[in-house]
Structure formats: C-alpha cells, structure tokens
Amino acid sequence: MQVKTVKMGVYEDYDRTNRFYQSLGFREFEVFPTLWDEANPCQVYVMAM
C-alpha cells in the first residue's frame, strides 16, 4: 500500500501527517520534489500488506 503527503519539514501540519503514517508502519520510499510543485514536495510512503 502507498500513501502520499508533503515531505517532512516543509509544513508543521504535514509533519503531523508524516508521523501518523510512520506510526502505522509506513516507511519512506521516495520524494518527488516537483510532482505537485516545488513548494510541496511529494513524499511517498509504502507498507507491505
């Protein structure tokens, strides 16, 4: 399974989202710095099902 959010360290609200996904067992996979735009780098997390 995968989820996407804004990369850790960009916005405090999204840092909480990142920590939530990590607490569920998701692991960092890849960052797409311009998928959405340069101000919102896309962090992809994955978790085996």
N, C-alpha and C positions, 0 to 999 in steps of 0.2 A: 504494500500500500504506500502511496506517497501523498504528501501534502506540500503546499507552497505557502510561503509567507515572506514578509520583508526581512532581510538579513539582520541578524542580531547586531545591536549597536547603532542602528540608524534612528529608530524611534522607540521611546520607552514603552509605549503601548504594545508595539510588536515584539519587544523584548519579552514581555509577559507571555505573549503567544508562543514565542520560541521555547521558553522554559516549560510551558504547558505541554507542547508536543514532545519535548525531551523527557518530561516526567512520565509520559505514556509509553516510552520505549523507542520513539523515533530517533534516528541517527542522522546527522548531517550527511548529505550526499553530494550536492553541487550547488554553486551560486551562479546565477545568470545575471550579470551586472546590468544588462540593458534590456531584459525581456519585457519589463513593464516600462521603465525609463531609468535614467541614471540616478534620479533621486530616490528610487525604490528598487534596489537590487533584490532579485528574487532568490530566496533560499529554498532549496528543495530538501525535504526530509523523507526518509524511507523507513519502513518497518516490515519485517518478514511476517507473513500471515501463516 
